[in-house]
Amino acid sequence: MNIGILLLIIVGGAAGGLSTLYITFSLFGTLGYKIFRKIKYGTSLYD
């Protein structure tokens, strides 16, 4: 295969994988932060 095509596949795969990891970690980070605030300060989970 052409080296340019392989490079595009690698870069595209890395971009997709990194964005998926970012979304996953930020989802759990946000949920953890909201639960922490609920326990410590008694605030609503929906604010």
PyMOL commands that set and color helices and strands:
alter all, ss='L'
color gray80, all
select helices_A, chain A and resi 3-41
alter helices_A, ss='H'
color red, helices_A
deselect
rebuild
show_as cartoon
